[in-house]
Amino acid sequence: MLPSKPETNSPSNPPLQAATENVSSEKSSRIDLTEGSIVRHVLRMLGPFSLAVIALLSAGIIDTIYLGRLTSETQPNLGVLALAAVGFAYPLTFLGNSANIGLGAGTLSAVSRAIGEGSYERAHRHGAAAILMALTVMTILVAFILAILPFVLKIMGAEGQIRTMALDYLLISLPGLVILSIASTSNNILRASGEAALPSTIMIIGAVINIILDPFLIYGWGPFPRLEVQGAAIATVTGNVFAACFGFYIVMFHRKAVNFLSMTLSSMVRAWKIIGAVGIPAAFTNIVVPLAAAIAVSIIARNLSVIDVAAFTVVSRAELISVGLLYALSACIGAITGQNGGAALTDRVRLTFKVCYTICIIWSTLMAVLLFFFAESVVGVFTNDMAVISAARPYFYIVPVTIFAYGFVFVTAAGFNALGRPLYGLVFTIFRSLLLYVSLIYVGVMLDGLRGAFIGIAGANILSGLSAAAWTLLKAPMSAKKS
C-alpha cells in the first residue's frame, strides 16, 4: 500500500489525484461515472442490481408462499392466519428496515460526492463512520420498537392467534435488522464507487440462504423442528448474518474502501453529520411507506374481514414482482447523480433522471400487461384459498398500470438523496403515502370494500408520480451539496 497523496477539496482534476492514490484493487474497482454514456452506466449497473433485488424479493415472496400453504388437522385455515399475521408484521419490519435504507442512502450520498470531488481518503473515513453509525442507530431503534410492540399490534387491530403469530415473527426478525445494517452499509459504500457486481452479491448471498432454509424451518423438514412463522423469521436473520459478514470483509479487506485507523473523533462526528443530513430525512422517507402500509392494513382489518387482510398481504407481496426492477433502478441512480453532482456536471444529473423515468415507463407497461393476463395464476402461487384469490384478483386489473408513476417517486427520492437534497424525496413520499395513499384507501374501502382500496392506491400512484417527475425536470436544482 503506497502512501496516499494529501487530501484536497478541489474537484478540478480527480483523475490526476486518483492516479496517485493508494490501493490497486480499489483503483481498479472505482468507476468514473462523470464520463461516458449515462444510458450505458445505468444499464451496466441495472443488470446486477436487478438480480440482487429479484433475489431479495424472491425471499419475501417465497416466505409468503410457504406460510400461505401452512395447514394442520386442527386448523385447516392456518395458512390464512399466517398470511394475516405477516400482514401485520410486515409494515413493522419494513419500518425498521427503512431506517437501514435511509442510513444507506446517507452513506452512498456522502461517499459518492466525496469521490466526485476527488477526496478519496475522506470517502474512506465516511465509509468507516457510516458502519459505526448504522450499528448505533439500529440498536436504539430496534430496542424502541420492541418495547412498544404489543401496544402497536393492538392499535393496528391484531387479535387472538394472529397477534400471537405476529409477535413470534417480530421478536426474531426485528433484532436481525441490526445485523442487516452492516450488510446494507457495506453495499452502499461499494455502490458509491460505481460498482455493481460485489454489492449485488452481498444482497444475493443473504437472500439465497434465506430461501434455502425456509422450507426446513417453516415445515420442519428433516431434523429441523416445525417452527412456522418463527422459522421464516429465523431463516431471514440467518441470511442477514452471512450477508453482513461477507459485506464487511469485502469493504474492509478486499476493497479497502473503509479506514477506521485514520478516523478521529472529530472526523467521525463530521461524517455522522453529513450522513445524517441525508440519512435521517431518507430514513423518514422510507419509514413513511411502511407507516402508510400499517395504517392501510389497520383500515382494512377494522372495516373488512380477515380474508381481505390476507388478500391485501398477497397483493402487497405480488406488487414486488412489478416494482422489482424499479427498486434496482433506484439503486443505480444514486451513484450516478452523486458523482456527477459532486463534479458539478448538472446536465448529466438531469439526463440521468430522464433516462431512469423512461425505463420506469417501459418496464411498468410490460409488467402491467403480463399481470393483467396472468392475475389469477399469480395469486394462486401464494394461496389455495378461493376466497382470498377472489378478493385479491381485482388488484391486477387496477394498480399495475400505474406502477410507473410510483417508480417516479422513489427514483426521484434516490437521485436527490445522493445530491445531498433529501427533502425533495421526503416531501413527495409523504404526499404519496400519507396524504394520498392512506386517505384514498380509506375512502375506497368505505365506498367499495377492498376493490375500492385498490382504486385508491392507483390514484395515489398517478397523482404523486406525475407531480414528482414534473417538479424534478422543470424546477428542481441539479447541483450537489458538498460532502
RODO-2510 file (C-alpha; in nm, 4 decimals, decimal comma):
residues 483
     n   res          X          Y          Z
     1     m     0,0000     0,0000     0,0000
     2     l     0,1622     0,3171    -0,1223
     3     p     0,1416     0,6380     0,0785
     4     s    -0,1541     0,8436    -0,0237
     5     k    -0,1490     1,1951    -0,1530
     6     p    -0,2608     1,4608     0,0970
     7     e    -0,6314     1,5177     0,0684
     8     t    -0,7558     1,8123    -0,1308
     9     n    -1,1032     1,9564    -0,1569
    10     s    -1,0527     2,0656    -0,5146
    11     p    -1,2632     1,8790    -0,7722
    12     s    -1,0581     2,0213    -1,0577
    13     n    -0,8675     1,7091    -1,1511
    14     p    -0,9994     1,3906    -0,9851
    15     p    -0,8311     1,1546    -1,2348
    16     l    -0,4880     1,3012    -1,1572
    17     q    -0,5405     1,2621    -0,7845
    18     a    -0,6782     0,9110    -0,8327
    19     a    -0,3588     0,8189    -1,0138
    20     t    -0,1597     0,8943    -0,7002
    21     e    -0,3993     0,7160    -0,4626
    22     n    -0,3079     0,4010    -0,2906
    23     v    -0,4733     0,0648    -0,3182
    24     s    -0,4518    -0,1029    -0,6567
    25     s    -0,7629    -0,3153    -0,6057
    26     e    -0,9641    -0,0072    -0,5179
    27     k    -0,8305     0,1846    -0,8175
    28     s    -0,9337    -0,0956    -1,0488
    29     s    -1,2822    -0,1158    -0,8947
    30     r    -1,3618     0,2564    -0,8839
    31     i    -1,5604     0,3609    -1,1914
    32     d    -1,5732     0,7212    -1,3111
    33     l    -1,9420     0,7915    -1,3676
    34     t    -1,8716     1,1523    -1,4669
    35     e    -1,7631     1,0389    -1,8142
    36     g    -1,9209     0,8223    -2,0809
    37     s    -2,2806     0,7386    -2,1684
    38     i    -2,5377     0,7811    -1,8922
    39     v    -2,7552     0,5120    -2,0509
    40     r    -2,4606     0,2715    -2,0544
    41     h    -2,3791     0,3415    -1,6887
    42     v    -2,7415     0,2857    -1,5848
    43     l    -2,7783    -0,0369    -1,7811
    44     r    -2,4395    -0,1698    -1,6641
    45     m    -2,5488    -0,1384    -1,3003
    46     l    -2,9135    -0,2266    -1,3594
    47     g    -2,8397    -0,5876    -1,4561
    48     p    -2,6569    -0,6934    -1,1365
    49     f    -2,8824    -0,4834    -0,9136
    50     s    -3,1914    -0,6370    -1,0763
    51     l    -3,0634    -0,9853    -0,9976
    52     a    -2,9977    -0,8788    -0,6383
    53     v    -3,3408    -0,7215    -0,5970
    54     i    -3,5067    -1,0258    -0,7549
    55     a    -3,3238    -1,2444    -0,5039
    56     l    -3,4328    -1,0256    -0,2110
    57     l    -3,7913    -1,0005    -0,3286
    58     s    -3,7989    -1,3723    -0,4009
    59     a    -3,7052    -1,4404    -0,0399
    60     g    -4,0029    -1,2377     0,0817
    61     i    -4,2338    -1,3858    -0,1783
    62     i    -4,1268    -1,7432    -0,1008
    63     d    -4,1765    -1,6772     0,2710
    64     t    -4,5333    -1,5756     0,1888
    65     i    -4,5929    -1,8771    -0,0367
    66     y    -4,4755    -2,1256     0,2247
    67     l    -4,6676    -1,9575     0,5058
    68     g    -4,9822    -1,9288     0,2933
    69     r    -4,9794    -2,3058     0,2390
    70     l    -4,9499    -2,3967     0,6077
    71     t    -5,2197    -2,6301     0,7348
    72     s    -5,2890    -2,8648     1,0244
    73     e    -5,5541    -3,1138     1,1245
    74     t    -5,6940    -2,8813     1,3888
    75     q    -5,6575    -2,5624     1,1839
    76     p    -5,7193    -2,6064     0,8121
    77     n    -5,7114    -2,2251     0,7750
    78     l    -5,3659    -2,1934     0,9367
    79     g    -5,2218    -2,0522     0,6139
    80     v    -5,4750    -1,7691     0,6074
    81     l    -5,3958    -1,6858     0,9719
    82     a    -5,0217    -1,6874     0,8946
    83     l    -5,0720    -1,4532     0,5976
    84     a    -5,2751    -1,2157     0,8136
    85     a    -5,0084    -1,2259     1,0878
    86     v    -4,7322    -1,1452     0,8392
    87     g    -4,9575    -0,8706     0,7023
    88     f    -4,9473    -0,7047     1,0455
    89     a    -4,5752    -0,7770     1,0962
    90     y    -4,4518    -0,6694     0,7544
    91     p    -4,5073    -0,2919     0,7972
    92     l    -4,3173    -0,3024     1,1276
    93     t    -4,0165    -0,4903     0,9875
    94     f    -4,0262    -0,2586     0,6884
    95     l    -4,0360     0,0324     0,9331
    96     g    -3,7125    -0,0831     1,0945
    97     n    -3,5517    -0,1716     0,7642
    98     s    -3,6446     0,1701     0,6272
    99     a    -3,4005     0,3205     0,8741
   100     n    -3,1360     0,0898     0,7281
   101     i    -3,2280     0,2062     0,3795
   102     g    -3,2116     0,5706     0,4870
   103     l    -2,8726     0,5307     0,6503
   104     g    -2,7561     0,3520     0,3356
   105     a    -2,8755     0,6457     0,1269
   106     g    -2,6812     0,8833     0,3509
   107     t    -2,3722     0,6643     0,3172
   108     l    -2,3960     0,6477    -0,0620
   109     s    -2,4528     1,0216    -0,0833
   110     a    -2,1558     1,1154     0,1375
   111     v    -1,9141     0,8678    -0,0201
   112     s    -2,0149     0,9268    -0,3852
   113     r    -1,9957     1,3061    -0,3515
   114     a    -1,6517     1,2789    -0,1892
   115     i    -1,5388     1,0603    -0,4801
   116     g    -1,6838     1,3080    -0,7306
   117     e    -1,4880     1,5846    -0,5574
   118     g    -1,1697     1,3747    -0,5768
   119     s    -1,1357     1,3332    -0,1973
   120     y    -1,0840     0,9582    -0,1730
   121     e    -0,9333     0,9439     0,1773
   122     r    -1,2363     1,1335     0,3042
   123     a    -1,4586     0,8799     0,1276
   124     h    -1,2808     0,6000     0,3208
   125     r    -1,3381     0,7762     0,6532
   126     h    -1,7023     0,8397     0,5661
   127     g    -1,7474     0,4678     0,4976
   128     a    -1,5980     0,3627     0,8301
   129     a    -1,8062     0,6169     1,0203
   130     a    -2,1185     0,5016     0,8386
   131     i    -2,0806     0,1436     0,9653
   132     l    -2,0500     0,2627     1,3256
   133     m    -2,3432     0,4985     1,2840
   134     a    -2,5676     0,2271     1,1366
   135     l    -2,4983    -0,0121     1,4244
   136     t    -2,5661     0,2577     1,6841
   137     v    -2,8865     0,3905     1,5293
   138     m    -3,0361     0,0493     1,4508
   139     t    -2,9688    -0,0860     1,8007
   140     i    -3,1546     0,2068     1,9569
   141     l    -3,4397     0,1940     1,7050
   142     v    -3,4982    -0,1814     1,7317
   143     a    -3,4958    -0,1645     2,1130
   144     f    -3,7618     0,1089     2,0977
   145     i    -3,9843    -0,0837     1,8543
   146     l    -3,9620    -0,3991     2,0657
   147     a    -4,0622    -0,2019     2,3761
   148     i    -4,3833    -0,0698     2,2183
   149     l    -4,4578    -0,3747     2,0011
   150     p    -4,7562    -0,5225     2,1941
   151     f    -4,9251    -0,1833     2,2088
   152     v    -4,8701    -0,1155     1,8371
   153     l    -5,0141    -0,4512     1,7305
   154     k    -5,3190    -0,3877     1,9430
   155     i    -5,3692    -0,0458     1,7862
   156     m    -5,3351    -0,1993     1,4381
   157     g    -5,6184    -0,4402     1,5192
   158     a    -5,4258    -0,7675     1,5526
   159     e    -5,6124    -1,0014     1,7875
   160     g    -5,6006    -1,3549     1,9233
   161     q    -5,3847    -1,6098     1,7445
   162     i    -5,2962    -1,3668     1,4657
   163     r    -5,1493    -1,1266     1,7216
   164     t    -4,9510    -1,4110     1,8840
   165     m    -4,8112    -1,5247     1,5490
   166     a    -4,7163    -1,1688     1,4531
   167     l    -4,5316    -1,1285     1,7844
   168     d    -4,3496    -1,4591     1,7321
   169     y    -4,2295    -1,3370     1,3932
   170     l    -4,1284    -0,9875     1,5034
   171     l    -3,9382    -1,0842     1,8186
   172     i    -3,6921    -1,2692     1,5943
   173     s    -3,6896    -1,0610     1,2757
   174     l    -3,6538    -0,7147     1,4311
   175     p    -3,3180    -0,7786     1,6099
   176     g    -3,1909    -0,9187     1,2806
   177     l    -3,2184    -0,5684     1,1337
   178     v    -2,9198    -0,4576     1,3455
   179     i    -2,7085    -0,7250     1,1772
   180     l    -2,8525    -0,6320     0,8385
   181     s    -2,7288    -0,2731     0,8860
   182     i    -2,3697    -0,3904     0,8298
   183     a    -2,4618    -0,5560     0,5009
   184     s    -2,6656    -0,2538     0,3897
   185     t    -2,3905    -0,0027     0,4694
   186     s    -2,1221    -0,2148     0,3019
   187     n    -2,3431    -0,2439    -0,0042
   188     n    -2,3812     0,1331    -0,0336
   189     i    -2,0104     0,2025     0,0169
   190     l    -1,9377    -0,0168    -0,2852
   191     r    -2,2232     0,1283    -0,4907
   192     a    -2,0925     0,4807    -0,4319
   193     s    -1,7781     0,3986    -0,6301
   194     g    -1,9837     0,2741    -0,9251
   195     e    -1,9539    -0,0968    -0,8504
   196     a    -2,2450    -0,3279    -0,9233
   197     a    -2,1353    -0,6941    -0,9049
   198     l    -1,9981    -0,7069    -0,5485
   199     p    -2,2753    -0,5074    -0,3779
   200     s    -2,5285    -0,7229    -0,5602
   201     t    -2,3506    -1,0370    -0,4397
   202     i    -2,3861    -0,9219    -0,0783
   203     m    -2,7628    -0,8999    -0,1222
   204     i    -2,7902    -1,2250    -0,3174
   205     i    -2,5984    -1,4305    -0,0580
   206     g    -2,8369    -1,3351     0,2215
   207     a    -3,1453    -1,3961     0,0079
   208     v    -3,0323    -1,7358    -0,1210
   209     i    -2,9572    -1,8632     0,2301
   210     n    -3,2984    -1,7392     0,3422
   211     i    -3,4706    -1,9195     0,0549
   212     i    -3,2830    -2,2454     0,1167
   213     l    -3,3640    -2,2514     0,4887
   214     d    -3,7317    -2,1527     0,4563
   215     p    -3,8993    -2,4928     0,3993
   216     f    -3,6761    -2,6697     0,6510
   217     l    -3,7584    -2,4254     0,9305
   218     i    -4,1205    -2,3459     0,8418
   219     y    -4,2376    -2,7043     0,7777
   220     g    -3,9835    -2,8921     0,9883
   221     w    -3,8205    -3,0879     0,7101
   222     g    -3,5528    -3,3404     0,8069
   223     p    -3,4051    -3,2922     1,1548
   224     f    -3,5456    -2,9409     1,1933
   225     p    -3,8469    -2,8615     1,4164
   226     r    -4,1633    -2,7207     1,2581
   227     l    -4,1436    -2,3517     1,3514
   228     e    -4,3949    -2,1967     1,1060
   229     v    -4,3788    -1,8139     1,1239
   230     q    -4,0831    -1,8281     1,3627
   231     g    -3,8997    -2,0449     1,1114
   232     a    -3,9493    -1,7837     0,8384
   233     a    -3,8021    -1,5176     1,0697
   234     i    -3,5025    -1,7330     1,1686
   235     a    -3,4267    -1,8075     0,8013
   236     t    -3,4250    -1,4345     0,7253
   237     v    -3,1971    -1,3464     1,0160
   238     t    -2,9538    -1,6253     0,9283
   239     g    -2,9286    -1,4893     0,5745
   240     n    -2,8638    -1,1429     0,7178
   241     v    -2,5735    -1,2754     0,9266
   242     f    -2,3991    -1,4268     0,6247
   243     a    -2,4578    -1,1135     0,4141
   244     a    -2,3202    -0,8885     0,6894
   245     c    -2,0036    -1,0947     0,7348
   246     f    -1,9369    -1,1092     0,3619
   247     g    -2,0066    -0,7380     0,3089
   248     f    -1,7800    -0,6275     0,5917
   249     y    -1,4970    -0,8500     0,4660
   250     i    -1,5247    -0,7009     0,1159
   251     v    -1,5181    -0,3328     0,2174
   252     m    -1,2619    -0,3776     0,4949
   253     f    -1,0088    -0,6200     0,3485
   254     h    -1,0752    -0,6855    -0,0203
   255     r    -1,1540    -0,3361    -0,1495
   256     k    -1,0087    -0,1475     0,1484
   257     a    -1,2895     0,1029     0,0996
   258     v    -1,3132     0,1948     0,4697
   259     n    -1,0441     0,3198     0,7030
   260     f    -1,1098     0,3073     1,0768
   261     l    -0,7489     0,3849     1,1730
   262     s    -0,7399     0,7291     1,0110
   263     m    -1,0740     0,8233     1,1628
   264     t    -1,0636     1,0675     1,4544
   265     l    -1,3468     1,1662     1,6832
   266     s    -1,3864     1,4969     1,5013
   267     s    -1,3851     1,3318     1,1562
   268     m    -1,6404     1,0752     1,2757
   269     v    -1,8692     1,3459     1,4119
   270     r    -1,8358     1,5402     1,0863
   271     a    -1,9115     1,2259     0,8844
   272     w    -2,2142     1,1450     1,1007
   273     k    -2,3463     1,4966     1,0394
   274     i    -2,3017     1,4617     0,6630
   275     i    -2,4502     1,1124     0,6547
   276     g    -2,7283     1,2098     0,8917
   277     a    -2,8170     1,5203     0,6884
   278     v    -2,9254     1,2825     0,4134
   279     g    -2,9779     0,9607     0,6082
   280     i    -3,2293     1,0926     0,8627
   281     p    -3,4651     1,2514     0,6063
   282     a    -3,4127     0,9498     0,3779
   283     a    -3,4982     0,7184     0,6673
   284     f    -3,8161     0,9150     0,7294
   285     t    -3,8856     0,8948     0,3552
   286     n    -3,8655     0,5165     0,3727
   287     i    -4,0442     0,4940     0,7077
   288     v    -4,3407     0,6798     0,5596
   289     v    -4,4097     0,3893     0,3215
   290     p    -4,4473     0,1097     0,5830
   291     l    -4,6241     0,3512     0,8161
   292     a    -4,8814     0,4114     0,5436
   293     a    -4,8988     0,0355     0,4809
   294     a    -4,9592    -0,0279     0,8519
   295     i    -5,2411     0,2281     0,8523
   296     a    -5,3852     0,0690     0,5374
   297     v    -5,3805    -0,2787     0,6980
   298     s    -5,5486    -0,1322     1,0058
   299     i    -5,8205     0,0329     0,7939
   300     i    -5,8888    -0,2948     0,6144
   301     a    -5,8789    -0,5023     0,9354
   302     r    -6,1221    -0,2747     1,1169
   303     n    -6,3715    -0,2387     0,8326
   304     l    -6,3444    -0,5615     0,6327
   305     s    -6,2569    -0,9261     0,7084
   306     v    -5,9565    -1,1495     0,7800
   307     i    -5,9887    -1,2715     0,4202
   308     d    -5,9419    -0,9141     0,2991
   309     v    -5,6348    -0,8657     0,5212
   310     a    -5,4863    -1,1871     0,3803
   311     a    -5,5680    -1,0769     0,0239
   312     f    -5,4093    -0,7371     0,0820
   313     t    -5,0983    -0,9153     0,2140
   314     v    -5,0860    -1,1286    -0,1008
   315     v    -5,1176    -0,8354    -0,3424
   316     s    -4,8617    -0,6353    -0,1433
   317     r    -4,6111    -0,9164    -0,1969
   318     a    -4,7201    -0,9701    -0,5570
   319     e    -4,6643    -0,5987    -0,6198
   320     l    -4,2960    -0,6605    -0,5520
   321     i    -4,2861    -0,8517    -0,8813
   322     s    -4,3797    -0,5412    -1,0788
   323     v    -4,1639    -0,2943    -0,8864
   324     g    -3,8538    -0,5143    -0,8541
   325     l    -3,6622    -0,3643    -1,1454
   326     l    -3,7671    -0,0141    -1,0379
   327     y    -3,6152    -0,0749    -0,6944
   328     a    -3,2974    -0,1798    -0,8742
   329     l    -3,3171     0,1386    -1,0797
   330     s    -3,3331     0,3469    -0,7632
   331     a    -3,0170     0,1659    -0,6509
   332     c    -2,8431     0,2722    -0,9746
   333     i    -2,9336     0,6379    -0,9893
   334     g    -2,7702     0,7493    -0,6634
   335     a    -2,4107     0,6720    -0,7572
   336     i    -2,4510     0,8487    -1,0928
   337     t    -2,6199     1,1642    -0,9623
   338     g    -2,3873     1,1714    -0,6598
   339     q    -2,0629     1,1556    -0,8581
   340     n    -2,1812     1,3925    -1,1321
   341     g    -2,3348     1,6324    -0,8830
   342     g    -2,0102     1,6292    -0,6826
   343     a    -1,8243     1,7128    -1,0044
   344     a    -2,0749     1,9953    -1,0807
   345     l    -2,1964     1,8255    -1,4030
   346     t    -2,5612     1,9265    -1,3690
   347     d    -2,6608     1,8460    -1,7293
   348     r    -2,5570     1,4846    -1,6731
   349     v    -2,7577     1,4757    -1,3500
   350     r    -3,0746     1,5918    -1,5302
   351     l    -3,0165     1,3416    -1,8108
   352     t    -2,9873     1,0632    -1,5515
   353     f    -3,3353     1,1423    -1,4187
   354     k    -3,4781     1,1409    -1,7736
   355     v    -3,3194     0,8053    -1,8553
   356     c    -3,4491     0,6484    -1,5342
   357     y    -3,8031     0,7826    -1,5836
   358     t    -3,8075     0,6348    -1,9341
   359     i    -3,7049     0,2943    -1,8004
   360     c    -3,9845     0,3179    -1,5384
   361     i    -4,2431     0,3633    -1,8144
   362     i    -4,1111     0,0815    -2,0355
   363     w    -4,0825    -0,1731    -1,7547
   364     s    -4,4132    -0,0896    -1,5877
   365     t    -4,6032    -0,1139    -1,9163
   366     l    -4,4621    -0,4611    -1,9756
   367     m    -4,5472    -0,5772    -1,6226
   368     a    -4,8997    -0,4315    -1,6369
   369     v    -4,9740    -0,6362    -1,9495
   370     l    -4,8329    -0,9576    -1,8023
   371     l    -5,0107    -0,9216    -1,4669
   372     f    -5,3390    -0,8391    -1,6410
   373     f    -5,3380    -1,1691    -1,8294
   374     f    -5,1921    -1,3855    -1,5524
   375     a    -5,3596    -1,2340    -1,2457
   376     e    -5,5257    -1,5489    -1,1165
   377     s    -5,2148    -1,7600    -1,1725
   378     v    -5,0028    -1,5135    -0,9749
   379     v    -5,2433    -1,5093    -0,6803
   380     g    -5,2697    -1,8875    -0,6939
   381     v    -4,8989    -1,9145    -0,6281
   382     f    -4,9464    -1,7587    -0,2845
   383     t    -5,2607    -1,9313    -0,1618
   384     n    -5,5122    -2,2061    -0,2443
   385     d    -5,7932    -2,0315    -0,0587
   386     m    -6,0531    -1,9351    -0,3214
   387     a    -6,1963    -1,6551    -0,1081
   388     v    -5,8528    -1,4901    -0,0829
   389     i    -5,7929    -1,5378    -0,4565
   390     s    -6,1280    -1,3793    -0,5413
   391     a    -6,0668    -1,0803    -0,3128
   392     a    -5,7142    -1,0190    -0,4485
   393     r    -5,7906    -1,0568    -0,8215
   394     p    -5,9211    -0,7006    -0,8923
   395     y    -5,5859    -0,5524    -0,7846
   396     f    -5,4174    -0,6823    -1,1002
   397     y    -5,6648    -0,5042    -1,3277
   398     i    -5,6378    -0,1698    -1,1476
   399     v    -5,2967    -0,0986    -0,9893
   400     p    -5,0115    -0,2347    -1,2093
   401     v    -5,0785     0,0091    -1,4934
   402     t    -4,9949     0,2931    -1,2501
   403     i    -4,6740     0,1435    -1,1071
   404     f    -4,4558     0,3548    -1,3397
   405     a    -4,5673     0,6659    -1,1518
   406     y    -4,4877     0,5060    -0,8167
   407     g    -4,1446     0,4331    -0,9628
   408     f    -4,1058     0,8040    -1,0415
   409     v    -4,1460     0,8820    -0,6713
   410     f    -3,8767     0,6558    -0,5295
   411     v    -3,6348     0,7063    -0,8213
   412     t    -3,6681     1,0813    -0,7627
   413     a    -3,6024     1,0364    -0,3912
   414     a    -3,2933     0,8199    -0,4516
   415     g    -3,1483     1,0635    -0,7044
   416     f    -3,1844     1,3677    -0,4804
   417     n    -3,0636     1,1824    -0,1717
   418     a    -2,7318     1,1288    -0,3474
   419     l    -2,7134     1,5005    -0,4277
   420     g    -2,7466     1,5789    -0,0567
   421     r    -3,1018     1,7083    -0,1099
   422     p    -3,3199     1,4507     0,0698
   423     l    -3,6125     1,6810     0,1480
   424     y    -3,7458     1,6558    -0,2073
   425     g    -3,7875     1,2809    -0,1761
   426     l    -3,9363     1,3149     0,1721
   427     v    -4,1977     1,5650     0,0555
   428     f    -4,3084     1,3589    -0,2447
   429     t    -4,3174     1,0374    -0,0398
   430     i    -4,5300     1,1993     0,2313
   431     f    -4,7566     1,3381    -0,0406
   432     r    -4,7944     0,9938    -0,1982
   433     s    -4,8077     0,7667     0,1051
   434     l    -4,9654     0,9621     0,3904
   435     l    -5,1787     1,2230     0,2168
   436     l    -5,2945     1,0322    -0,0914
   437     y    -5,2435     0,6588    -0,0271
   438     v    -5,3990     0,6466     0,3202
   439     s    -5,6838     0,8865     0,2510
   440     l    -5,7794     0,7335    -0,0848
   441     i    -5,7655     0,3790     0,0556
   442     y    -5,9957     0,4846     0,3400
   443     v    -6,2431     0,6441     0,1003
   444     g    -6,2196     0,3451    -0,1301
   445     v    -6,2837     0,0929     0,1494
   446     m    -6,5864     0,2902     0,2666
   447     l    -6,7307     0,3048    -0,0841
   448     d    -6,6309    -0,0240    -0,2438
   449     g    -6,4527    -0,2527     0,0023
   450     l    -6,1156    -0,3977    -0,0933
   451     r    -6,1586    -0,3121    -0,4619
   452     g    -6,2080     0,0496    -0,3585
   453     a    -5,8756     0,0310    -0,1714
   454     f    -5,7053    -0,0822    -0,4931
   455     i    -5,8557     0,2121    -0,6830
   456     g    -5,7249     0,4426    -0,4109
   457     i    -5,3711     0,3004    -0,4493
   458     a    -5,3829     0,3613    -0,8257
   459     g    -5,4936     0,7208    -0,7764
   460     a    -5,2171     0,7860    -0,5223
   461     n    -4,9543     0,6498    -0,7629
   462     i    -5,0611     0,8635    -1,0587
   463     l    -5,1019     1,1927    -0,8735
   464     s    -4,7768     1,1678    -0,6781
   465     g    -4,5616     1,0266    -0,9587
   466     l    -4,6514     1,2833    -1,2215
   467     s    -4,6019     1,5645    -0,9688
   468     a    -4,2561     1,4332    -0,8726
   469     a    -4,1377     1,3996    -1,2338
   470     a    -4,2686     1,7421    -1,3370
   471     w    -4,1016     1,9171    -1,0429
   472     t    -3,7722     1,7353    -1,0937
   473     l    -3,7378     1,8114    -1,4644
   474     l    -3,8769     2,1661    -1,4604
   475     k    -3,7904     2,3242    -1,1246
   476     a    -3,5526     2,1278    -0,9014
   477     p    -3,1795     2,2150    -0,8737
   478     m    -2,9402     1,9564    -1,0181
   479     s    -2,6318     2,0560    -0,8170
   480     a    -2,4911     1,8590    -0,5221
   481     k    -2,4156     1,9861    -0,1746
   482     k    -2,0545     1,9469    -0,0646
   483     s    -1,9712     1,6218     0,1137
***
